[in-house]
């Protein structure tokens, strides 16, 4: 796939799947840590990207798209030290928190990508990733903004290409419309299988799940039902 396949803005530029980069201003300590540590962790796409060269000893390689404050990514990295994790986030506040967690907890198996996650997927070799997490992404609820939802025919083609056979695409949301949207797209993507253990089992969190900050906020706002999908790459 090339840039001609990507969703476009009115100006003809490839459309990003996020609306803005900035968030809360980083305080002095965060700024210093990001300036010192992020260059050592950041993935750059100047050359072909080989996940094995970044994590040569890793048994598995996993991506989390839109890690937010990094709670899930940092916890999984600590629980699975033999897995190499690629974290994608564009918001400065989330990047700052993740860098802080990596420094404070001496996490060595995470690399960070600070641009549109689709660009990272496009740079990866075929069948090079074992699993991808997309947890509580921005639902872009207005119809005119649906084209910004990360789940699309374009992104699913790239996910199917980079996830190895038998690998997994995990998608969680508390927005029923986005859950239905995702299922409709998956059912039109023959590379993925959806085989829940029982009807309604997609409301049960993943094994070992701990609620993210965004999930806790949703509960406070009265959105009590979540969807935890596990799609398998055929």
Buried (B, 14 or more C-beta within 10 A) or exposed (E): EEEEEBBEEEEEEBBBBBEEBEEEEBEEEBEEBBEEBBEEBBBEEEEEBEBEEBBEEBEBBBBBBBBBBBBBBBBBBBEBEEBBBBBBBBBBBBBBBBBBBBBEEEBEBBBBBBBBBBBBBBBBEEBBBBBBBBBBBBBBEEEEEBEBBBBBEBBBBBBBBBBBEEBBBBBBBBBEEBBEBBBEBBEEBEBBEBEEEEEEEBEEEBEEBEBBBBBEEBEEEEBEEBBBBBBBBE
